[in-house]
């Protein structure tokens, strides 16, 4: 299935693997860089028996349209926002969980920092980029060195 999404005033066809079975809970999956939504095929076989499952081919990957200009993380977060709103309006989803692998997890982190969504109940991040674990002491040394 394809969903039409506008990013930077350009319309893109985003390929979506969807398994909608009118369950109470829904899982949205975002793949890592260089992959596509089929990455989750094995786990979808299990999850679709208990959840609505939506796995997205990010723009520029898989069967989705190729980017017509460069995307940044904000653009991907905006894409996710539009797709999520489409599904919430169409299916009235209320209990949503994100599962993001690698770059997909980074998009989810960015989405969460930019948009509020009361239907989102949880996130699962697998080897996701974008989370820095620095101690205050190390951070202070780095920022102190930059001011000298």
Steps between C-alpha positions, in 0.01 A plus 500: 500500500611857437421820689551842346703726731612857443848598622659832404196571280572192288265200494654155552350153484604316814478122490346346810473138613181501703327228696180652639285254693302734728715426805508750786877557469706608200873481432669736251839376379779705345802331344866598506711671234540301179213266587125500443181397678542137396780486759222428750330219303598226746385688808185621319393137464482477878384851589212517251319226695462736800548855370430723204842529336622771265848487353609793286749524214655838573512745210809414295496132604325181394194551282439860611574790266855626463576834662490793260716709732708437811317403819609570853381343823225762539361403159480133595333591833247710308438207263437274801267760650292510180483121467407454863223760473368326190465171688355661814234677294421202281499222764457696824811339652543590868767266637809541283854377555800588283771249422807652337818333388815710460415806288129423544549539875674830445201624301271395785715690752482811281125457452450482877701818550291692242143368521256413774280195456267380775442170317863396538540259790853366455820478298747222433841606370740240358860611441373852445722794422440833669530417868816634653613370836750753627573565862473857625872497583599405146249747350640777718855423383392509135307826531780653710755420231286665234483832686875548542 
